[in-house]
Amino acid sequence: MTEMLRSGDAGYDEARTVWNAMIDRRPAVVVRCSSTAEVAEAVRYGRAQELEIAVRCGGHNIAGLAVPDGGLMIDLTPMNAVHVDPEQKRAWVQGGALLGELDRAAQEYGLATTAGNVSHTGVGGLTLGGGMGWLARRFGLACDNVISYQVVTADGDVVTASADENAELFWGLRGGGGNFGIVTSFEFQLHEIGTRALIVEFTYPMSAGFEVLRGWRELNAQAPREATFTASIANGSVTVGYVWVGEGGFDLLPAFRALGPVTDELVEETTYLKLQTRDDSVQGHRYRRYWKGHYFKSLPDEALRALLANPGVGASLQAYGGAIADVPDADAAFSHRDTLFEFVTATRWEDPSEDAAKIGMLREYAATLAPYADGAYLNTLNEDPIQRAFPPAKLERLIALKTAYDPENVFHLNQNIKPARGMMVV
């Protein structure tokens, strides 16, 4: 192991700092790994020392699961290499890489694969949870574009998972989270997209919000796969629009302008790389954060009214469908492929005295939308039960896989799928 950090060492506090400033835990040791062999050694070390094990890449998990109090943090951030073969349209990405590193390497050739909307998110955490992004309606989720995984298991062994090798593990890694091992390398399929993107946003007064959202919902039903429809409610107004990757995208503008009285308009041609950094947190990790999420398989008028009922709370919607729904549900652990929209309500603040009020406000708002929800995205779960991400039959299969690969639940600091009863460490 090349570098081990303990409290008081240079770099220790930086390593334990994650995106959510509410997380202030102190690992007993941080092991910064530079190779798959070092990750395997770290797992064996942690188990021999009976330390709780967590894995850190981008540190974007809202619950701060990468930081174990008094345990072993396996820090993958030194493993950030990306290799692109433009002829094969493949990318080999180490487990500690951030999305921006993958995007930059692929865009040198006008290529990309589905990645999230914030460049400093870890490739690993995003992809293992499914991986929604602006290209998903055209090319599927991030996990749908993985050809193979290199995995360090709970025993410290190194295995490859693909459609032809350890196929059941491959199935589980496609949306089952970090439950089955530490992925140290991903092989992705890339796609030709060029370098252009179009961002469209129209803002309307809250008084027109209901009719605007109804019209936006109907437009989405006919949207081309190049377009990912978005909506947000904030600051007493409603904003709807879309992101389009590739050439074109202007034909939808008249229909959006006709939805209601536009108070502000953004039509911005940009590059795909700039699009992918647009939502970055330039303030770093200074904010305390909380979010709640739902999947909507329909969006009836009653749900729209509930969305608009508390204009003081921010909310966003992003469209699914297209290539996401093309993949048969049984082909991967990821579930709820018939989702129409993903809903997230999120906030950030700096004063710890506001924690209870901010969290309570979002919980209450999300609860009003729960009657219209059907499931949730694994990567947005915090205190929610794992059953929200997977239907019963699929969860049963995932439990069997967890029991086979990690019967003692060594990798439990995640959106955890517990092994079969009687096999767990108490």
Buried (B, 14 or more C-beta within 10 A) or exposed (E): BEBEBEEEEEEBEEBBBBBBBBBEBBBBBBBBBBBBBBBBBBBBBBBEEEBBBBBBBBBBBBBBBBBBBEBBBBBBBBBBBBEBEBEEBBBBBBBBBBBBBBBBBBBEBBBBBBBBBBBBBBBBBBBBBBBBBBBBBBBBBBBBBBBBBBBBBBBBEBBBBBEEEBEBBBBBBBBBBBBBBBBBBBBBBBBEBBBBBBBBBBBBBBEBBBBBBBBBBEBBEEBBBBBBBBBBBBEEBBBBBBBBBBEEBEEBBEEBEEBBEBEEEEBEEBEBBEBBBBEBBEEEBEBBBBBBBBBBBEBEEEBBEBBBEBBEBBBBBBBBBBBBBEBEBEEBBBBBBBBBBBBBBBBBBEEEEEEEEBBEBBEEBBEBBEEBBBBBBBBBBBEBEBEBBBEEEBBEBBBBBBBBBBBBBBBBBBBBBBBEEEBBEE
